[in-house]
């Protein structure tokens, strides 16, 4: 599945990601799964994740994943304070690791970071 995403540098970003069984299209329980969201420059796709512009990792606690929903949240600091991410077009993917060791990439697509205009917050 390809789903291009776009955010403004320095803004808060939230996206609901729902996990479905590939055969029945029913929502799956993602409890105890570790979820990964990674954004990289296209020329760095074959490099280690340490070069990623944005990295999010979350393990869903037991009983918390029965809805199959993960709320991906990117904080303003993820694109400004922690690493000065430049506006541009990147690639992202969403991947999971189940407790049995199964690893699967759910989506790979474009991720655009638009420049911010307002930088004051007060």
Buried (B, 14 or more C-beta within 10 A) or exposed (E): EEBEBEBBBBBEBEBEBEBEEEEEEEBBBBBBBBBBBBBBBEEBEEEEEEEBBBBBEBBBEEEBBEBBBBEBEBBBEBBBEEEEBEEBEBBBBBBBBEEEEEEEEBBBEBBBBEEBEEEEEE
